[in-house]
Amino acid sequence: MEFFFDGEQQLADPEAESQRRPAEARPAAPASRPALRMDDSEQSPRALSALQQRSKTRRVQAYGLLLGGDLLAIFLGFAAGSFARYGNLHSMDWIRVAMAAVPLFIAGAMHRKAYSLETLASASKGIRRVAAALVGTFAVLFVVSYFLKAEQDVSRFSIGVGVVATLAIATTFRTIVSNRLRRTFGPLTATVVICDETFVEPIPGAVIVNAVAAGLRPEPRNPAMIHRLVQLLSGADRVVVVCRRELCPGWATMLKCAHVRGEILADDVQSVGAVAIGRMAGRTTLVVSAGPLSTQQRVVKRVFDLALTVPAVIFFGPLLAAVAIAIKLDSAGPVFFRQKRVGFGNKLFDVYKFRSMTVEQEDQLGTRSTGLSDDRVTRVGRFIRRTSLDELPQLFNVLNGTMSLVGPRPHAIGSFAGNLLFWDVDERYSHRHLSKPGITGLAQVRGFRGTAHRVEDLSQRLQSDLEYMSCWSIWADIMILLKTAGVIVHPNAY
């Protein structure tokens, strides 16, 4: 790209700026090179401006939708509380309480930045901030009503149910809307990727800028070069520079001057598979693996598992019985299939599944992955695999402590990715077993499931598993469980 200016604006060009220096201060003239003009493609400033405008409009619409949904959740929640208490909505108390809660909630939500780029990018972060704002709202209402003695006129039971219902409705709404927005509009941020002598494939929702063609160089001491970068990134929400390692310091300093969220991706950094950023003695470290959860975290996770699994076994009891009967009627053999899998601490354990194959063709080591038209799968087996019903017996694994509801999926000992055993694909593979295996996990909700036809298929799952272990929280488990509902039926499940 060649920038064209008229009159005095031409001084903004770095090359023109260098001509203004005294002759003795100028470096030797570089070899001449043809000027490149950036056309009106997706790499042009015009494309960036259009992307920024679209992103801004969509963000405003998304913020309005989320705010409307949160306010609706307050009214529906207290309506549910009134109905649970009186069996009807004739009492107007719930409306008064909801109307009193609205301004307090809006103030609390704005203070906690519940409507921001971060919450659009992460549904779990948005839910945490909204939940905190709702809890704060209800706490203020309780204190005010106590001192005004207004709680005597309102049923405490209805208020309690209203609080729980509001949180449940707001959480469900936020999860559905966030997923829908990402599927419909894609990224809601204006992202620029600057490639410095590095090839980058097209990225949906991002503008790719060739640094050489755009005349951009990592020269943080050149005001004119910084001016050019700032002009190019005007209106961008995020910029990622892809460069060689030796150029990282220069680009980092440049980005700090651009008033935009800046990130750097270097090939040698990517190669170590970092899962987080850490600090030590005032210096930045790359977290490449995570240790096991602390004792307190394991207790919390175990209590959470049991609190959900025991009711789930009771609830799904009739379905478990129906599937068992169907399997018996469809083919000879046991109802359950047991297979050795690698579990916590790299120890083997028996995983339970509903049998979906004929007994004589079962693969105990898992050396042959199930194909789309696999002749080993029975008629009932095909249905329960497609709908993930074959995984339900793993609830018993959760009860006996060998598995968790959420965690890295346990793999068969003989599983292959392409022509390599899982163990031989990546030396970090055993690190994923520092956490209990799960019925579902971060990799599964990201769509990384089914047969690993290529080495890359396993690498994507492994990276997700290590990220999950590094950033574990009970909220992360809740969000993964909620998102699992959307991938129960998946094209890679057969």
Summary of the structure (lengths in Angstrom):
residues: 494
radius of gyration: 28.3
end to end distance: 49.6
largest distance: 93.3
contacts: 1478
relative contact order: 0.08
helix: 54%
strand: 12%
